[in-house]
Structures are given as structure tokens and as C-alpha cells.
């Protein structure tokens, strides 16, 4: 009975913590479905509720911002189709209050915000660059990590442990520390403002090497002894025995590598300058500067920017959990 109560308390606390974690995402999606005027009023936090004033004159209704109501007259700003102040009408225009009407729509979901945000800057180019960089980086990470991890886990050579721990110590060095030296090196190589600068330096991932190495060490030695007796080569052991048993680790490494490439901001911002080479996070930053007053479009852009990687994570979460269960992150 005591264990049951403690489990209920634990699950309840986890549910509350999970709820607090997803509230920002819910707010982001909700904001992306609002109009800008609705967001500015701050009446609706999670459920979009459109409420605005219209100016009706000569049978034509125009959406307006009610600045001030003074008895029989009202001061307004006339809006265009993008909910921005229309240049065709004077600001702080005074009209009869009888021509102003309040319109309330509840709930109101403005899916068109996503299309407007996508077309405002070349997000298609940003997505294409990000996918290109992410998948080529992933191939490079697999190639280097699998061979390095196999050497550290299953081969004997002088200084193996020292070299491995030296690799691990590099994980503690933050990116800004080596950013300037990396910039100078890439400049010497002539790789600045090219895809080489975005891909090649990230084809080695120390954490992925560590993850594969821990998994390779956990495999029973009997498998390799039997394969050696059957005449299997070193590469054959890797290809026929280790990799088929490493599917959860491969899935985990893929997710981590793709998430890292997808969220990369500082490195591509410093190493590239041409707009046609911008990756998603850099493009999103420039979009933030261009549409800083249009919060709903910013939230729409943020939503479709994280959605692909979020879907990928949900599809691979079982493999990720299995990889941690099998690898055991300890020596």
C-alpha cells in the first residue's frame, strides 16, 4: 500500500513537471494562431479569441484599432489586410462612434499565419540548406564515430585510454572558446562562406564516439571469439556482428546529430555570410529582426521550425530509451 501511494505521488509530480514544461509550447502554438491585434490585447492566452473593431461607412467595413472613444466621436487607426496601419488613411482619424462596431469571434484559428511567415523570407532555402548540412554531417559522424569507437572498445594500442579521456575532456570546452581559432583556420583553408565550413568540422562528434564505445564494450567477447574462429576479419566483425546489434544506438546518435545540426546557430552565423547559405536558425534570427513587431508570425515561424525535429524525436523515442538501457553510460 505504501509503495502504491509513493508511486502515485511520483507520477503526479512528474505529470505536473511535464505540464509546466509543455506550457511554453502550447503558448507558442496558440499565439501563432492569433491575429496581431488579438495578441496585443492579451485577452486570450491559450485559446485564440478574435475581438476587434470595425468602421462601417457607406456599406464598407474596415478593420480598425480603437485608440480613444470621446463621447460621440472615436479616434481610430485603419488597418490593412495584414493588420498593419493602412497608409491609405490618416492616423488618429476621428469618426462618429455610431460607425464603430465591436466584432467578437470565438474561437478563431488563423492558419494563414504559417503561410504568411513562410513567404515573408525564403524559408524554403533555409530548410533545404539545413537538411543538406544535417544529413551530410550525419553521414560523416557515423563514419568517424563507428570506426573510432570500435578502436577504443575492441582494439589494443599504446595510449588508448589516455587518448580516449583526452577526447572526453574536449566536451567540456564551450564553443565560444574555439570559435576565433576555428575561424582563422577555415579562413586559411578558404572554406569560409562555403558548405565545407558548415559540414566538415562537425563530422566528428565526441559524444557519439563515447556512446558507440560504451555499447561496443558491453557486447560479449564470446561473439568476437566465435567470429574470429570462423575466419571473420576485423571489418567483418564490425559489419556483420556489431552494427546489426547497434540499431538503438544508431537511432539515438542520429537523433542527437540531427538535433544538433538543426539547432546550430552561432557557428553558421559566424562562418557564413551569404543569404543563400543561411541555415534555419540563422534565417529565423534574421526573420526576427524583420518581423520583430509581428509576434504571431514569429511564433508561427518558430512552430514550423521545430516541428520536423519534434516529430522525428517522437518516432525514435523507443530506440533512444533502449540505447541507454543497453549501453549503460559508465565504464
C-alpha positions as CSV (number, residue, x, y, z in Angstrom):
1,X,0.0,0.0,0.0
2,X,2.8,2.4,0.9
3,X,4.6,1.7,-2.4
4,X,1.4,2.3,-4.3
5,X,0.9,5.7,-2.7
6,X,4.5,6.7,-3.3
7,X,4.2,5.7,-6.9
8,X,1.0,7.8,-7.3
9,X,2.8,10.8,-5.7
10,X,5.8,10.3,-8.0
11,X,3.6,10.1,-11.2
12,X,1.6,13.1,-10.0
13,X,4.8,15.2,-9.6
14,X,6.1,14.0,-13.0
15,X,2.8,15.0,-14.6
16,X,2.9,18.5,-13.0
17,X,6.5,19.0,-14.1
18,X,5.6,17.7,-17.6
19,X,2.7,20.2,-17.7
20,X,5.0,23.1,-16.8
21,X,7.4,22.0,-19.5
22,X,4.9,22.0,-22.3
23,X,3.1,25.2,-21.3
24,X,5.6,27.3,-23.4
25,X,5.0,25.1,-26.4
26,X,1.2,25.4,-26.0
27,X,1.5,29.2,-25.7
28,X,3.7,29.3,-28.8
29,X,1.2,27.3,-30.9
30,X,-1.7,29.3,-29.6
31,X,0.0,32.6,-30.3
32,X,0.8,31.5,-33.9
33,X,-3.0,31.0,-34.5
34,X,-3.9,34.5,-33.3
35,X,-4.1,37.9,-35.1
36,X,-1.6,40.5,-34.1
37,X,-4.3,42.8,-32.7
38,X,-5.7,39.9,-30.7
39,X,-2.3,39.2,-29.2
40,X,-1.7,42.8,-28.4
41,X,-4.9,42.9,-26.3
42,X,-3.7,40.0,-24.3
43,X,-7.2,38.8,-23.6
44,X,-6.7,35.2,-24.8
45,X,-3.6,33.3,-23.6
46,X,-4.1,29.7,-24.8
47,X,-7.4,29.7,-26.8
48,X,-7.3,32.2,-29.7
49,X,-10.2,34.6,-29.4
50,X,-10.5,37.3,-32.1
51,X,-12.1,40.5,-31.0
52,X,-11.7,43.7,-33.0
53,X,-13.5,46.9,-34.0
54,X,-14.7,47.7,-37.5
55,X,-15.5,51.0,-39.0
56,X,-18.7,50.8,-41.1
57,X,-19.3,53.6,-43.6
58,X,-21.1,53.6,-47.0
59,X,-21.7,49.8,-46.7
60,X,-18.0,49.1,-46.4
61,X,-16.4,47.6,-43.2
62,X,-12.8,48.3,-42.4
63,X,-10.9,46.8,-39.5
64,X,-9.6,49.4,-37.1
65,X,-7.8,50.0,-33.9
66,X,-9.8,52.0,-31.4
67,X,-7.4,54.5,-29.9
68,X,-9.8,56.5,-27.9
69,X,-13.5,57.0,-27.5
70,X,-14.7,60.6,-26.7
71,X,-18.4,60.8,-26.5
72,X,-20.0,60.9,-29.9
73,X,-16.6,60.6,-31.7
74,X,-13.9,58.0,-31.7
75,X,-10.2,58.1,-32.7
76,X,-9.1,55.2,-34.8
77,X,-6.3,53.7,-36.9
78,X,-7.5,51.9,-40.1
79,X,-5.8,48.6,-40.7
80,X,-4.9,46.8,-43.9
81,X,-5.3,43.1,-44.7
82,X,-2.1,42.3,-42.8
83,X,-3.4,44.0,-39.6
84,X,-0.9,46.8,-40.0
85,X,-1.8,50.5,-40.0
86,X,-3.0,51.3,-43.6
87,X,-1.1,54.1,-45.4
88,X,-4.3,55.0,-47.3
89,X,-5.9,56.6,-44.3
90,X,-4.6,59.2,-41.8
91,X,-3.6,58.0,-38.4
92,X,-5.6,59.1,-35.4
93,X,-8.6,59.6,-37.6
94,X,-11.7,60.9,-35.8
95,X,-15.0,59.3,-36.9
96,X,-18.5,59.1,-35.3
97,X,-18.8,56.5,-32.6
98,X,-22.0,55.2,-34.2
99,X,-20.0,53.9,-37.1
100,X,-17.7,51.8,-34.9
101,X,-18.8,48.3,-34.0
102,X,-17.1,45.6,-31.9
103,X,-16.8,42.2,-33.5
104,X,-16.1,39.0,-31.4
105,X,-15.2,35.6,-32.9
106,X,-14.5,32.7,-30.6
107,X,-12.6,30.6,-31.1
108,X,-10.6,31.8,-34.1
109,X,-7.7,29.9,-35.6
110,X,-5.6,31.8,-38.2
111,X,-3.8,29.0,-40.1
112,X,-2.8,31.6,-42.7
113,X,-0.2,33.0,-40.3
114,X,2.1,30.0,-41.2
115,X,1.8,30.7,-44.9
116,X,2.5,34.4,-44.4
117,X,5.5,33.7,-42.2
118,X,6.9,31.1,-44.7
119,X,6.6,33.5,-47.6
120,X,7.9,36.6,-45.8
121,X,11.5,35.3,-46.1
122,X,13.0,32.4,-48.1
123,X,12.3,29.7,-45.5
124,X,12.3,27.1,-48.3
125,X,16.0,27.8,-48.9
126,X,16.7,27.8,-45.2
127,X,15.0,24.4,-44.8
128,X,16.9,23.0,-47.8
129,X,20.3,24.2,-46.5
130,X,19.6,22.8,-43.1
131,X,18.5,19.4,-44.4
132,X,21.6,19.2,-46.7
133,X,24.0,20.1,-43.9
134,X,22.3,17.9,-41.3
135,X,22.3,14.7,-43.4
136,X,25.9,15.1,-44.8
137,X,27.1,15.8,-41.2
138,X,25.2,12.7,-40.0
139,X,27.0,10.6,-42.6
140,X,30.3,12.0,-41.5
141,X,29.5,11.5,-37.8
142,X,28.6,7.8,-38.4
143,X,31.8,7.1,-40.4
144,X,34.2,8.6,-37.9
145,X,32.3,7.6,-34.7
146,X,31.8,3.9,-35.6
147,X,35.5,3.3,-36.5
148,X,36.8,5.4,-33.6
149,X,34.5,3.7,-31.1
150,X,35.5,0.3,-32.4
151,X,39.2,1.1,-32.0
152,X,38.7,2.4,-28.4
153,X,36.4,-0.5,-27.4
154,X,37.8,-3.6,-29.1
155,X,41.4,-2.9,-30.1
156,X,44.6,-2.6,-28.1
157,X,47.2,0.1,-28.7
158,X,49.5,2.2,-26.7
159,X,47.9,5.3,-25.0
160,X,44.3,4.2,-25.8
161,X,42.8,5.2,-22.5
162,X,44.8,8.5,-22.4
163,X,43.6,9.4,-25.9
164,X,40.0,8.5,-25.1
165,X,39.9,10.6,-22.0
166,X,41.6,13.4,-23.8
167,X,38.7,13.2,-26.3
168,X,36.2,13.3,-23.5
169,X,37.9,16.3,-21.9
170,X,37.2,18.3,-25.1
171,X,33.5,18.0,-24.4
172,X,34.0,20.4,-21.5
173,X,35.3,23.2,-23.8
174,X,32.5,25.6,-24.8
175,X,32.1,26.6,-28.4
176,X,32.9,30.3,-28.0
177,X,36.4,29.3,-26.7
178,X,37.5,27.8,-30.1
179,X,35.3,30.0,-32.4
180,X,38.0,32.5,-33.2
181,X,40.8,30.0,-33.8
182,X,38.4,27.9,-35.9
183,X,37.5,31.0,-38.0
184,X,41.2,31.7,-38.6
185,X,41.8,28.1,-39.6
186,X,38.8,28.0,-42.0
187,X,40.0,31.3,-43.5
188,X,43.4,29.7,-44.2
189,X,41.7,26.8,-45.9
190,X,39.5,29.0,-47.9
191,X,36.3,27.4,-46.5
192,X,34.7,30.5,-45.1
193,X,31.2,31.1,-46.6
194,X,31.0,27.6,-48.1
195,X,29.2,24.4,-47.2
196,X,32.6,22.9,-46.2
197,X,32.6,25.2,-43.1
198,X,29.2,24.0,-42.1
199,X,29.8,20.3,-42.6
200,X,33.4,19.1,-42.3
201,X,34.3,20.5,-38.8
202,X,31.2,18.7,-37.4
203,X,31.8,15.3,-38.9
204,X,33.4,14.2,-35.7
205,X,31.2,14.1,-32.6
206,X,32.9,13.1,-29.3
207,X,29.7,12.3,-27.5
208,X,28.7,9.9,-30.3
209,X,32.1,8.2,-30.2
210,X,31.5,7.8,-26.4
211,X,28.0,6.4,-26.9
212,X,29.2,3.8,-29.5
213,X,32.2,2.9,-27.5
214,X,30.2,2.2,-24.4
215,X,27.8,0.0,-26.4
216,X,30.6,-1.9,-28.2
217,X,32.3,-2.7,-24.8
218,X,29.0,-4.1,-23.5
219,X,28.9,-6.8,-26.2
220,X,30.0,-10.2,-25.0
221,X,33.5,-11.2,-26.0
222,X,32.3,-14.7,-27.0
223,X,30.7,-13.3,-30.1
224,X,34.0,-11.9,-31.3
225,X,35.9,-15.1,-30.4
226,X,33.4,-17.3,-32.4
227,X,33.7,-14.9,-35.4
228,X,37.5,-15.0,-35.2
229,X,37.5,-18.8,-35.2
230,X,35.2,-18.7,-38.3
231,X,37.8,-16.5,-40.1
232,X,35.9,-13.2,-39.8
233,X,38.1,-10.2,-40.4
234,X,38.1,-7.1,-38.1
235,X,36.0,-5.2,-40.6
236,X,33.7,-8.2,-40.9
237,X,33.1,-8.3,-37.2
238,X,32.2,-4.6,-37.3
239,X,29.8,-5.0,-40.3
240,X,28.3,-8.4,-39.5
241,X,28.2,-8.5,-35.7
242,X,28.4,-5.1,-34.1
243,X,26.3,-2.9,-36.4
244,X,23.3,-5.2,-36.5
245,X,23.3,-5.2,-32.7
246,X,23.6,-1.4,-32.6
247,X,20.3,-0.2,-34.1
248,X,19.1,1.6,-30.9
249,X,22.5,3.3,-30.6
250,X,22.4,4.3,-34.3
251,X,18.9,5.7,-33.9
252,X,20.0,7.7,-30.8
253,X,23.1,9.1,-32.4
254,X,21.1,10.0,-35.5
255,X,18.6,12.0,-33.4
256,X,21.3,13.8,-31.4
257,X,23.3,14.6,-34.6
258,X,20.2,15.9,-36.4
259,X,19.0,18.0,-33.4
260,X,22.5,19.5,-33.1
261,X,22.7,20.4,-36.8
262,X,19.1,21.7,-36.8
263,X,19.6,23.9,-33.8
264,X,23.1,25.2,-34.8
265,X,23.2,29.0,-34.7
266,X,26.4,30.5,-33.6
267,X,28.7,28.5,-35.8
268,X,26.9,29.1,-39.2
269,X,26.2,32.7,-38.2
270,X,30.0,33.4,-37.8
271,X,31.3,31.1,-40.6
272,X,28.9,32.1,-43.4
273,X,27.6,35.4,-44.7
274,X,25.8,34.8,-48.0
275,X,21.9,34.7,-47.7
276,X,21.8,31.6,-49.9
277,X,23.9,29.6,-47.3
278,X,21.7,30.5,-44.3
279,X,20.5,27.6,-42.3
280,X,17.2,27.6,-40.5
281,X,18.2,29.1,-37.1
282,X,20.2,31.9,-38.7
283,X,17.3,32.6,-41.1
284,X,14.9,32.6,-38.1
285,X,17.1,35.2,-36.4
286,X,17.0,37.5,-39.5
287,X,13.3,37.0,-39.7
288,X,13.0,38.0,-36.1
289,X,14.7,41.3,-37.0
290,X,12.4,41.9,-40.0
291,X,9.2,41.0,-38.2
292,X,10.0,42.0,-34.6
293,X,6.6,43.7,-34.1
294,X,4.6,40.8,-35.6
295,X,4.7,38.3,-32.7
296,X,2.1,35.9,-34.2
297,X,4.3,35.5,-37.4
298,X,7.4,34.9,-35.2
299,X,5.6,32.2,-33.3
300,X,4.3,30.6,-36.5
301,X,7.8,30.5,-37.9
302,X,9.2,29.1,-34.6
303,X,6.5,26.4,-34.7
304,X,7.2,25.1,-38.2
305,X,10.9,25.3,-37.5
306,X,10.9,22.9,-34.5
307,X,8.0,20.7,-35.8
308,X,10.1,18.3,-38.1
309,X,12.7,17.5,-35.4
310,X,10.0,17.1,-32.8
311,X,8.1,14.6,-34.9
312,X,11.4,12.7,-35.6
313,X,12.1,12.5,-31.8
314,X,8.6,11.1,-31.1
315,X,9.1,8.4,-33.7
316,X,12.6,7.4,-32.3
317,X,12.0,7.8,-28.6
318,X,11.7,4.0,-28.0
319,X,15.1,3.4,-29.7
320,X,16.6,6.2,-27.6
321,X,15.4,4.7,-24.3
322,X,16.6,1.2,-25.5
323,X,20.0,2.6,-26.3
324,X,20.5,4.0,-22.8
325,X,19.3,0.8,-21.3
326,X,21.7,-1.4,-23.3
327,X,24.7,0.9,-23.5
328,X,25.0,1.8,-19.8
329,X,26.7,5.2,-19.6
330,X,29.5,4.0,-17.4
331,X,32.9,2.4,-17.8
